[in-house]
Amino acid sequence: MRKSLVYFIVASFFTLSLSTFVGCREDKSAKEKVEEGIEEVGDGIEEGAEEIGDEIDDSTDDN
């Protein structure tokens, strides 16, 4: 009896944990998805520009 109660509690906890992680997703609108994509592209461009600037600095320092 005690073993089955422990199994039930563990199974319940697992089920609640799983449903919490799966159920908490937000549905984003198309506008939010586009804005997020634009921000990611902008961040990528900034990182690329910084890397290029660093490479230019490194190459001018060597000469």
Residue pairs with C-beta under 8 A, 6 or more apart in sequence:
28 36
